[in-house]
Amino acid sequence: MMDRVGKSSRSHKLIRYANGPSLEEINSTVTIPKNAGFLKTLFAFSGPGALVSVGYMDPGNWITSIGGGAQFGYLLISVILISSLIAMLLQYMAAKLGIVTQMDLAQATRAHTGKKLGVILWLTTELAIMATDIAEVIGGAIALELLFKIPLAYGVSLTVLDVLILLLLTKLGFRKIEAIVVTLIAVILLVFLYEVLVAQPQFASVMGGFVPRPQIMQHAQLTMALGIVGATVMPHNLYLHSSISQTRKFDHGNENDVARAVRFSTWDSNIQLTGAFVINCLLLVLGAAMFFGHGEGLGTFSSLYNALGDSKLAGAVASPVLSTLFAVALLASGQNSTITGTLTGQIVMEGFIHMKMPLWARRLVTRLLSVIPVLAVTIIYGGQEAALDDLMVYSQVFLSIALPISMVPLVVYTSSKKIMGQRFVNPFWVTALGWICTIGLTVLNIQLIFSTLAPLF
C-alpha cells in the first residue's frame, strides 16, 4: 500500500497526526462517491472553491473596481483578468499542497521552520487576516446602516454575531457552510448583473478593455491597477484553500484517488474563481457605464450607494432600487468574507503555534481581533465613514507585507519532490510561473506600500 505519495509524505503525516489535522471538526467529512461520472464527482468536490473565491470579491475589491471604471472607463479590465489568472495558479498549488501532504500551508511552513520563526509568521499572518477582515466588518456595518439605519458603532458590534452563525453552520456540517456561501455569491452576481444590464454598457468597449494598453503604465492608472491587484490576491486564501481542500474523504493511500482529488479540486477552484472574475468585471463595468468622468467623488460605500440613486451622476437609470440592491449585495459580501476570515484565523493559529482552544473561544478571539480596531476608529471619529475608509486603505499595507510570506513557501513546497512526490511536484513551467508571479506581485506591492504611505511623509 505504501506508494510514492505515502513515501514522500510519511514524515508529514506523523507531524499532522501529532498536532491534529487542519480544521479537525470538518476534516474528511464529505464523502466522495466512487466510480461516479464527471458531473457527480465534480459536484461532490465543489464547495471549497466558493469559500476561496469570496476573498477575490470582498468589499475591499468594490471600491477599487468601481472606482477604476469610474475614473478610467474600461481600461483596467485587463488587470482584473491577469489578477484572476494569477489567483487560479496560486489556489491550484495551495489545494494540491493540502491534498497531497494532508497539511495546510501553515502546518507545512511550521514543519520546516523553528518554533520562534513559527510565532513570528503566525503574528504576521494574523495581522494580515485582521487587515482583510477589517474591510468585511466595515462593509457589513455600512450595509446595515444603509439598509436599516443602524448606527455604525452598533453595526460593527453586531458583526461579532457572525461567529455564532458560523458555529451553528459547522454543527450542521461543512456542506451547509458551502451552500450558504454559494447562495450569497449568487445574490451578489445577480444584483450586479441586473445593475449592469440597466446601465447598458458599450459591449465593444468592454471587450476592448481585456487587451492591455500602454496607458495602464501612467501614474494614476498604475496606482489604481496596483490597488486592484492588491485587493484581489489575498494571502489568507492560500492558507484557507490548503486546509478546506482536505474536507473531502477518499483513500489517501491510493495515488490515483489523490490525483483525482487534485484534478477535481482544481476544476472547482477555477470555476468559482471565474465567477469571482465575472463579478469583479461587472463592478468595473458598472463604474464605467454609470459614473465615468465622476470617479473622484466615489471613494466610499455610502457615496456609491447615493450615486446609484442620483440622476445627476447615474443618469436616467438612477433609482432607489439600484441603491438598495447595492447595499444588499454589500451585506452579502461582508457576511461571506467574515465566514472565511474566521476559518482562516483558526487554521493559522493551530498550524503555526499549535494552540488549541475551545471552538467558540477560538473563533470569538479571531473575530474580536478585527472588530476592536474598527469599533475604536468608529467611536473616536464619531461614526464618520471617511475615517473607516482610511482604516480600510491602510489595512491593505499589512496584506502587501504578508503576501510574499505566504507565496514563497507555497511555491517552494509544491516544487519539492521530497515533499510532493514525483507525480505531484510542480512541472517546471508551473514553478517558473509561480516565481514570476511571486516576484512580480512582491514588487508591485512594495510600490503600493510606498504610494499609500507617501502622503504621510
Secondary structure, 3 states (H helix, E strand, C coil): CCCHHHHHHHHHHHHHHHHCCCCCCCCCCEECCCCCCHHHHHHHHCCHHHHHHHCCCCHHHHHHHHHHHHHHCCCCHHHHHHHHHHHHHHHHHHHHHHHHHCCCHHHHHHHCCCHHHHHHHHHHHHHHHHHHHHHHHHHHHHHHHHHHCCCHHHHHHHHHHHHHHHHHHHHHCHHHHHHHHHHHHHHHHHHHHHHHHHHCCCHHHHHHCCCCCHHHHCHHHHHHHHHHHHHHCCCHHHHHHHHHHHHEECCCCCHHHHHHHHHHHHHHHHHHHHHHHHHHHHHHHHHHHHHCCCHHHCCCHHHHHHHCCCHHHHHHHCCHHHHHHHHHHHHHHHHHHHHHHHHHHHHHHHHHHCCCCCHHHHHHHHHHHHHHHHHHHHHHCCCCHHHHHHHHHHHHHHHHHHHHHHHHHHHHHHCCHHHHHHHHCCCHHHHHHHHHHHHHHHHHHHHHHHHHHHHHC
